[in-house]
């Protein structure tokens, strides 16, 4: 073949061969560029159905455009041969590099990071590699990692492969006869692939872990003499962690351990988590210091810096996206021009958090929330500019005026505006503390909403607010984060409802119009849809916070004020979308729940905090047993929230495995039983389960949530959440009687009985603003409002 021409490709050298064909170096004489050509084998080209499948899959793969993925240019035909024309990647593959021994941590980590970035980009497009191994990662002379043969395993499958139950086993289904090649793939298969089950993105996470292990040790993790023995080792053999360097940095060790969990539900659920940990470690200028030095320094500074926001405000990655064209398809709705930048100290968006960044209408500046201040970052500048300092509110929710001359925000119970070029802020109006977002219209009208409250408007020139839109009792919990449509009069907003329903709506001053409805969600978190914003590309962008989490786009007609298609995912970890007025630039942040969280033990004597267990996604709501030995919490498994137990040594067990979401665990006084809430599709219900795992979860109260067991162990306090009734109740475990202590059309949370079981504390929004109330129990005849209190997640001290 050397020296011959196939169509307009002149073959210059043979690069290799395998079960998917022979690979040649060639010159594209039409475009005068070098390419790699894979000549597909006869068994594929002679099967029309299989060839058609391959071509369909290859077209999907050709849409991948990422610096860490070797691209596919085209499928061609010449001299009766089918050719796959690909990007030519110079350098050596990782398998060749590993023949010279393991890589150092400083050499392996950047390569692993690039591989993770490439996998993440493909996974966001719904494409799984299925055959990640050292031979499919090439390192260019300048150190860039390129993933080869991305997704070709699926493209290669034929009908017989699927029928045989080995569709997830890429090279094995290629009917290859060279045992070495079969072994080369089998050793990197995930356990589910080895069993012949379907491969998803978590299979790539496993293979990534095997790859990283081999880079750091120089040893193939599951190598054996035969295919059967290799697959058996993948399924059963213990990982030899002693092969790793004893001084391996903790973040890399954590990545390896979580990637190599055999149960896909316990594995890292997204490669982006591994990417984030590697990226964070590599960006740490002190990563070369010893663990002892770093621990000593942390213990000295923790007392000064242990602020409530510090956990969520370490840093946020903000991405700008050139959002070109008006295509509704998820494959072409945006170009691939993505720029990421980090602003130190920027708060990362958590569940239901007010929007913390906004792009100017002209698309040239971004205002961003950082702890205690607002900063402006010019798109063409690397340095942010301080706009407002000394803020006391944790969520000032910045927003722009239509002409870009002003930035509005809240602080200290007031709505402010400040010149965007810098200057003295001025007060617009007083606002309640549960303010959660605002928008500035073309008529100089500012619309704002309140958590568990109504919608108001006020003149940007100042004055008293006016009620604009009132919640419907039993139908609306609250409105969230309005944004104006181009007419400057109508605006978008999210509506949270009490029974598993969220909507996106448009209000024109007189009529509410639902443009998207999401219902039947099995969840304990009431906020699924948030942050809607219109894009002139013909979409409404919004954030989905539970289930299929991320930044989504809903095709939308501005003329008809209605959806014109089904929503599609734009960025799996996106939050706070904000779009320039011309629709050419989309800016979004990375959501806090996309980041791993970890339990931390803090002693009351002020000594250094101590981490417990491994980081997990969406880890939250910890409860401690009376003896202090066990911690119950919820964390995300797949796309669902499950209930876990952990001891102080970090050993943990999963207590629930249902498709419904669990939340808010509470121990009985003897520590033998946990009460918790579980989503039902119509709201939540309170269940109990034995800590030792015996028996099944039993329902205690329907349409109830946030259970909390009194110190004496007799009562379970809860909030009610049906469409008809919202309030606070108590269940008597001795008599089996359920009593509704408080009932109104508002929302409630954090019902907690005092240790002597004589006072019930709870947070309510009866007045539209959060307030903590103390009510006598069981008579309930007296109550006291706690002054200047607007918090939930209440807890009593042991002495009451």
Buried (B, 14 or more C-beta within 10 A) or exposed (E): BEEEBBBEBBBBEEBEBBBBBBBBBBBBEEEEEBBBBBBBBEEBBEBEEBBEBBEEBBBBBBBBEBEBBBBBBEBBEBEEBBBBBBBBBEBEBBBEBBEEEBBEBEBBBBBBBBBBBBBBBBBBBEBBBBBBBBBBBBBEEEEBBBBBBBBBBBBBBBEEBEEEEBBBBBBBBBEBEEEEBBBBBBBBBBBBBBBBBEBBBBBBBBBBBBBBBBBBBBEBBBBBEEBEBBBBBBBEEEBEEEBBEEEBBEBBBBBBBBBBBBEBEBBBBBBBBBBBBBBBBBEEEEBEEEEEEBEEEEEEEBEEEBEEEEBBBBBBBBBBBBBBBEBBEBEEBBEEEBEEEBBEBBBBBBBBBBBBBBBBBBBBBBBBBBBBBBBBBEBEEEEBBEBBEEBEBBBBBBBBBBEBEBBBBBBEEBBBBBBBEEEEBEEBBEBBBBBBBBBBBEEEBBBBBBBBBBBBBBBBEEEEBEEBBEBEEBEBBBBBBBBBBEEBBBBBBBBBBBBBBBBBBBBEEEEBEEBBBBEEBBBBBBBBBBBBBBBBBBBBBBBBBBBEBBBBBBBBEBEEBBBEBEBBBBBBBBBBBBBBBEBBBBBBBBBBBBBBBBBEEEEEEEEBEEEBBBBBBBBBBBBBBEEEEBBBBBBBBBEBBBBBBBBBEEEBEBBBEBEBBBBBBBBBBEBEBBBBBBBBEBBBBBBBBBBEEEEEBEEBBBBBBBBBBBBEBBBBBBBBBBBEBBBBBBBEBEEEEBBEBBBBBBBBBBBBBBBEBEBBBBBBBBEBBBBBBBBBBBEBEEEEEBEEBBEBEBEBEEEE
